[in-house]
Amino acid sequence: MAHPALAVAARAAVPAATLALLLAAPVAAEVRYDPDTHVFRLIGGGSEYDIGVDGEGVLRPIHWGEALDAAGPLRFPLLPPPPVIGAMDPPSSVTAQEYAGQGGGVVVDPGIKVAFADGNRDLVLRYRSHQIIGETLTIELADIRRRSP
């Protein structure tokens, strides 16, 4: 005899064909960029993920959650400013970064670690350019000390 919990789960389960159809259904998505505020908006499925480039060229998270008013501009800072830990803390140690490198005063776990041929491991990433093709956003970051033309 089947366990009672399994029997209830089997009766409540969505048929496999219906579930597969639901999972395969496309979700309308779009990428927007506001050149005045330097904010990227990734919108789809009733949710939104927004990132922006601040005055120092740092890629910063702004919003993740329910879709916001699509008509209005999104500006920094939507999130509350980070707390100031102490007078000797560099701003990079308390500013949220979307994709931080290892170095430049960042004390959180970086998104990437490198070791250059000269032994230097300091990597300070800043916005260089972006490209939007359809629903795909590509953002190029470059090390402030090793920018190529």
MINURO-79209 format. One line per field, with one value per atom (N, C-alpha, C): residue number from 1; residue in three letters; atom name; x, y, z. Coordinates in steps of 0.1 Angstrom, whole numbers. Last residue first. Layout:
BEGIN
n = NUM  ... $
res = ALA  ... $
atom = CA  ... $
c1 = X  ... $
c2 = Y  ... $
c3 = Z  ... $
***
This chain:
BEGIN
n = 149  149  149  148  148  148  147  147  147  146  146  146  145  145  145  144  144  144  143  143  143  142  142  142  141  141  141  140  140  140  139  139  139  138  138  138  137  137  137  136  136  136  135  135  135  134  134  134  133  133  133  132  132  132  131  131  131  130  130  130  129  129  129  128  128  128  127  127  127  126  126  126  125  125  125  124  124  124  123  123  123  122  122  122  121  121  121  120  120  120  119  119  119  118  118  118  117  117  117  116  116  116  115  115  115  114  114  114  113  113  113  112  112  112  111  111  111  110  110  110  109  109  109  108  108  108  107  107  107  106  106  106  105  105  105  104  104  104  103  103  103  102  102  102  101  101  101  100  100  100  99  99  99  98  98  98  97  97  97  96  96  96  95  95  95  94  94  94  93  93  93  92  92  92  91  91  91  90  90  90  89  89  89  88  88  88  87  87  87  86  86  86  85  85  85  84  84  84  83  83  83  82  82  82  81  81  81  80  80  80  79  79  79  78  78  78  77  77  77  76  76  76  75  75  75  74  74  74  73  73  73  72  72  72  71  71  71  70  70  70  69  69  69  68  68  68  67  67  67  66  66  66  65  65  65  64  64  64  63  63  63  62  62  62  61  61  61  60  60  60  59  59  59  58  58  58  57  57  57  56  56  56  55  55  55  54  54  54  53  53  53  52  52  52  51  51  51  50  50  50  49  49  49  48  48  48  47  47  47  46  46  46  45  45  45  44  44  44  43  43  43  42  42  42  41  41  41  40  40  40  39  39  39  38  38  38  37  37  37  36  36  36  35  35  35  34  34  34  33  33  33  32  32  32  31  31  31  30  30  30  29  29  29  28  28  28  27  27  27  26  26  26  25  25  25  24  24  24  23  23  23  22  22  22  21  21  21  20  20  20  19  19  19  18  18  18  17  17  17  16  16  16  15  15  15  14  14  14  13  13  13  12  12  12  11  11  11  10  10  10  9  9  9  8  8  8  7  7  7  6  6  6  5  5  5  4  4  4  3  3  3  2  2  2  1  1  1 $
res = PRO  PRO  PRO  SER  SER  SER  ARG  ARG  ARG  ARG  ARG  ARG  ARG  ARG  ARG  ILE  ILE  ILE  ASP  ASP  ASP  ALA  ALA  ALA  LEU  LEU  LEU  GLU  GLU  GLU  ILE  ILE  ILE  THR  THR  THR  LEU  LEU  LEU  THR  THR  THR  GLU  GLU  GLU  GLY  GLY  GLY  ILE  ILE  ILE  ILE  ILE  ILE  GLN  GLN  GLN  HIS  HIS  HIS  SER  SER  SER  ARG  ARG  ARG  TYR  TYR  TYR  ARG  ARG  ARG  LEU  LEU  LEU  VAL  VAL  VAL  LEU  LEU  LEU  ASP  ASP  ASP  ARG  ARG  ARG  ASN  ASN  ASN  GLY  GLY  GLY  ASP  ASP  ASP  ALA  ALA  ALA  PHE  PHE  PHE  ALA  ALA  ALA  VAL  VAL  VAL  LYS  LYS  LYS  ILE  ILE  ILE  GLY  GLY  GLY  PRO  PRO  PRO  ASP  ASP  ASP  VAL  VAL  VAL  VAL  VAL  VAL  VAL  VAL  VAL  GLY  GLY  GLY  GLY  GLY  GLY  GLY  GLY  GLY  GLN  GLN  GLN  GLY  GLY  GLY  ALA  ALA  ALA  TYR  TYR  TYR  GLU  GLU  GLU  GLN  GLN  GLN  ALA  ALA  ALA  THR  THR  THR  VAL  VAL  VAL  SER  SER  SER  SER  SER  SER  PRO  PRO  PRO  PRO  PRO  PRO  ASP  ASP  ASP  MET  MET  MET  ALA  ALA  ALA  GLY  GLY  GLY  ILE  ILE  ILE  VAL  VAL  VAL  PRO  PRO  PRO  PRO  PRO  PRO  PRO  PRO  PRO  PRO  PRO  PRO  LEU  LEU  LEU  LEU  LEU  LEU  PRO  PRO  PRO  PHE  PHE  PHE  ARG  ARG  ARG  LEU  LEU  LEU  PRO  PRO  PRO  GLY  GLY  GLY  ALA  ALA  ALA  ALA  ALA  ALA  ASP  ASP  ASP  LEU  LEU  LEU  ALA  ALA  ALA  GLU  GLU  GLU  GLY  GLY  GLY  TRP  TRP  TRP  HIS  HIS  HIS  ILE  ILE  ILE  PRO  PRO  PRO  ARG  ARG  ARG  LEU  LEU  LEU  VAL  VAL  VAL  GLY  GLY  GLY  GLU  GLU  GLU  GLY  GLY  GLY  ASP  ASP  ASP  VAL  VAL  VAL  GLY  GLY  GLY  ILE  ILE  ILE  ASP  ASP  ASP  TYR  TYR  TYR  GLU  GLU  GLU  SER  SER  SER  GLY  GLY  GLY  GLY  GLY  GLY  GLY  GLY  GLY  ILE  ILE  ILE  LEU  LEU  LEU  ARG  ARG  ARG  PHE  PHE  PHE  VAL  VAL  VAL  HIS  HIS  HIS  THR  THR  THR  ASP  ASP  ASP  PRO  PRO  PRO  ASP  ASP  ASP  TYR  TYR  TYR  ARG  ARG  ARG  VAL  VAL  VAL  GLU  GLU  GLU  ALA  ALA  ALA  ALA  ALA  ALA  VAL  VAL  VAL  PRO  PRO  PRO  ALA  ALA  ALA  ALA  ALA  ALA  LEU  LEU  LEU  LEU  LEU  LEU  LEU  LEU  LEU  ALA  ALA  ALA  LEU  LEU  LEU  THR  THR  THR  ALA  ALA  ALA  ALA  ALA  ALA  PRO  PRO  PRO  VAL  VAL  VAL  ALA  ALA  ALA  ALA  ALA  ALA  ARG  ARG  ARG  ALA  ALA  ALA  ALA  ALA  ALA  VAL  VAL  VAL  ALA  ALA  ALA  LEU  LEU  LEU  ALA  ALA  ALA  PRO  PRO  PRO  HIS  HIS  HIS  ALA  ALA  ALA  MET  MET  MET $
atom = N  CA  C  N  CA  C  N  CA  C  N  CA  C  N  CA  C  N  CA  C  N  CA  C  N  CA  C  N  CA  C  N  CA  C  N  CA  C  N  CA  C  N  CA  C  N  CA  C  N  CA  C  N  CA  C  N  CA  C  N  CA  C  N  CA  C  N  CA  C  N  CA  C  N  CA  C  N  CA  C  N  CA  C  N  CA  C  N  CA  C  N  CA  C  N  CA  C  N  CA  C  N  CA  C  N  CA  C  N  CA  C  N  CA  C  N  CA  C  N  CA  C  N  CA  C  N  CA  C  N  CA  C  N  CA  C  N  CA  C  N  CA  C  N  CA  C  N  CA  C  N  CA  C  N  CA  C  N  CA  C  N  CA  C  N  CA  C  N  CA  C  N  CA  C  N  CA  C  N  CA  C  N  CA  C  N  CA  C  N  CA  C  N  CA  C  N  CA  C  N  CA  C  N  CA  C  N  CA  C  N  CA  C  N  CA  C  N  CA  C  N  CA  C  N  CA  C  N  CA  C  N  CA  C  N  CA  C  N  CA  C  N  CA  C  N  CA  C  N  CA  C  N  CA  C  N  CA  C  N  CA  C  N  CA  C  N  CA  C  N  CA  C  N  CA  C  N  CA  C  N  CA  C  N  CA  C  N  CA  C  N  CA  C  N  CA  C  N  CA  C  N  CA  C  N  CA  C  N  CA  C  N  CA  C  N  CA  C  N  CA  C  N  CA  C  N  CA  C  N  CA  C  N  CA  C  N  CA  C  N  CA  C  N  CA  C  N  CA  C  N  CA  C  N  CA  C  N  CA  C  N  CA  C  N  CA  C  N  CA  C  N  CA  C  N  CA  C  N  CA  C  N  CA  C  N  CA  C  N  CA  C  N  CA  C  N  CA  C  N  CA  C  N  CA  C  N  CA  C  N  CA  C  N  CA  C  N  CA  C  N  CA  C  N  CA  C  N  CA  C  N  CA  C  N  CA  C  N  CA  C  N  CA  C  N  CA  C  N  CA  C  N  CA  C  N  CA  C  N  CA  C  N  CA  C  N  CA  C  N  CA  C  N  CA  C  N  CA  C  N  CA  C  N  CA  C  N  CA  C  N  CA  C  N  CA  C  N  CA  C  N  CA  C  N  CA  C  N  CA  C  N  CA  C  N  CA  C  N  CA  C $
c1 = 429  422  409  426  431  424  436  426  433  448  451  441  438  453  456  411  415  430  398  407  412  365  379  386  335  342  357  307  322  327  277  284  299  250  264  271  218  226  240  193  206  214  170  168  182  185  173  171  214  209  197  233  220  216  264  257  244  287  277  271  319  309  298  331  338  328  332  324  332  359  350  343  376  368  359  407  396  388  427  418  407  458  449  440  479  465  454  510  499  486  527  524  514  529  538  536  507  520  531  481  487  501  455  469  476  422  432  446  388  402  411  355  366  379  339  333  343  353  352  344  341  345  343  351  341  347  367  370  360  384  372  375  406  400  387  416  410  403  406  416  408  391  399  409  360  373  380  324  337  349  297  307  321  281  275  285  287  291  285  279  275  280  303  295  292  323  309  299  347  345  330  349  347  344  355  341  338  375  374  360  374  369  369  380  391  387  357  363  374  334  343  350  310  316  325  281  295  300  258  262  277  247  253  258  215  230  236  188  194  209  181  184  190  182  169  170  201  201  186  197  205  200  166  178  185  146  151  164  117  132  136  85  94  108  73  73  83  73  81  82  74  67  77  88  85  78  82  84  80  97  85  88  133  120  109  159  156  143  179  166  165  207  197  185  242  228  219  266  260  246  298  285  278  315  313  299  321  322  320  317  331  332  290  299  313  276  277  288  255  269  269  231  235  250  204  218  222  176  181  195  151  164  171  117  127  140  88  99  108  69  64  75  84  77  72  109  102  95  136  122  116  163  160  146  177  165  163  205  200  188  213  206  202  222  231  226  206  208  218  207  208  211  203  217  218  188  186  199  178  190  186  162  162  174  152  163  162  125  131  142  103  114  119  78  82  92  85  82  87  72  81  76  68  61  71  79  84  78  64  78  84  39  41  55  45  40  42  51  62  58  26  38  49  11  8  19  24  24  20  20  34  33  -6  -1  12  2  -2  2  -9  1  -5  -27  -26  -17  -24  -37  -36  2  -1  -14  -1  8  5  -17  -22  -14  1  -12  -18  21  24  11  8  13  16  3  -8  -3  22  22  11  5  13  11  8  0  9 $
c2 = 500  510  505  487  486  496  493  496  494  486  478  481  499  500  494  494  508  509  468  471  486  470  470  474  455  462  461  456  453  462  439  450  447  430  427  440  418  429  424  406  403  416  408  406  404  427  420  420  437  430  422  462  455  450  467  464  457  490  480  478  498  500  489  501  506  508  504  503  509  488  500  498  470  470  482  463  473  475  440  442  451  428  439  441  411  405  416  409  417  410  393  389  398  399  405  402  385  379  386  385  389  384  367  369  373  373  371  373  367  369  366  380  374  377  390  382  375  388  394  384  393  383  388  426  415  404  448  438  426  468  460  449  483  485  477  474  487  490  439  450  463  418  417  429  432  425  425  429  434  426  436  426  431  454  443  432  466  465  453  488  476  476  502  505  491  498  499  501  498  487  487  521  509  497  541  540  527  528  534  532  536  527  534  554  549  539  559  570  565  532  540  550  524  516  524  536  540  533  516  522  526  525  516  523  541  541  531  521  530  530  520  513  523  541  535  527  569  555  551  567  563  573  563  570  564  557  551  558  574  571  565  558  567  564  536  549  559  514  514  527  510  518  519  477  490  497  443  453  467  430  433  444  427  423  426  447  434  430  476  470  456  481  492  485  474  470  480  491  489  484  495  489  485  525  512  507  550  539  525  570  565  553  575  585  581  542  554  564  525  529  542  500  513  515  477  480  493  458  470  472  436  437  449  426  436  435  408  411  420  399  406  410  389  380  386  414  403  394  436  435  423  453  440  437  484  478  465  504  493  487  538  527  517  564  553  541  586  581  570  590  602  597  566  573  584  538  553  560  509  517  531  477  492  498  447  454  468  424  435  441  396  403  414  373  385  392  339  351  363  309  321  332  278  290  302  256  260  273  252  256  261  246  258  262  222  233  246  206  209  221  206  211  215  192  205  212  167  174  189  158  161  170  173  163  168  182  187  176  165  168  173  155  170  174  128  133  148  126  121  127  136  143  139  116  129  137  94  93  107  102  100  100  102  114  114  74  84  97  50  60  70  22  35  43  -12  0  12 $
c3 = -258  -267  -272  -225  -238  -247  -192  -202  -216  -167  -179  -190  -145  -148  -161  -143  -144  -148  -163  -151  -153  -175  -178  -165  -188  -177  -180  -208  -208  -196  -209  -204  -203  -229  -226  -221  -229  -225  -222  -250  -244  -241  -265  -250  -243  -289  -286  -271  -277  -289  -285  -265  -263  -277  -249  -261  -258  -234  -233  -247  -217  -228  -226  -192  -204  -216  -157  -169  -181  -139  -142  -156  -115  -127  -128  -104  -101  -114  -91  -103  -99  -81  -80  -92  -84  -83  -81  -100  -94  -95  -115  -101  -94  -141  -133  -118  -152  -154  -145  -126  -139  -140  -114  -112  -125  -103  -113  -108  -95  -90  -101  -93  -101  -94  -74  -84  -92  -40  -53  -63  -8  -18  -32  3  2  -8  3  13  13  -19  -18  -8  -25  -12  -10  -49  -48  -35  -52  -51  -50  -73  -61  -61  -86  -87  -74  -85  -80  -83  -98  -101  -97  -84  -92  -94  -52  -65  -72  -26  -32  -47  -6  -17  -24  13  18  7  0  9  15  -15  -22  -13  3  -2  -8  30  17  12  64  54  40  84  76  65  97  89  80  93  100  91  80  90  99  68  69  82  50  62  62  16  26  38  10  9  19  -2  8  7  -38  -25  -15  -56  -52  -39  -57  -53  -49  -93  -81  -70  -110  -107  -95  -137  -125  -122  -151  -151  -137  -158  -151  -152  -171  -178  -171  -156  -168  -174  -122  -133  -145  -117  -113  -125  -108  -119  -114  -78  -86  -96  -80  -74  -84  -75  -79  -72  -81  -77  -83  -83  -79  -73  -82  -82  -77  -103  -90  -91  -115  -118  -105  -115  -108  -112  -124  -134  -128  -107  -107  -117  -109  -113  -114  -117  -109  -115  -137  -136  -129  -125  -130  -129  -128  -124  -131  -120  -125  -120  -128  -123  -129  -122  -128  -121  -131  -122  -130  -149  -138  -128  -171  -162  -149  -172  -177  -167  -177  -173  -179  -168  -174  -168  -173  -167  -175  -165  -173  -166  -163  -157  -167  -168  -169  -162  -170  -157  -156  -198  -189  -175  -211  -212  -202  -200  -200  -200  -216  -211  -211  -213  -215  -209  -225  -219  -222  -219  -226  -218  -225  -217  -225  -221  -228  -219  -219  -211  -218  -233  -233  -225  -218  -223  -222  -206  -219  -224  -183  -182  -195  -194  -185  -184  -207  -214  -207  -185  -195  -203  -172  -165  -176  -191  -187  -181  -191  -203  -200  -164  -169  -181  -144  -154  -161  -111  -124  -134  -82  -91  -105  -64  -65  -76  -64  -69  -71  -55  -68  -73  -29  -38  -52  -18  -18  -29  -19  -26  -28  -3  -17  -25  22  17  2  26  24  18  7  18  15  -8  -9  4  0  0  0 $
***
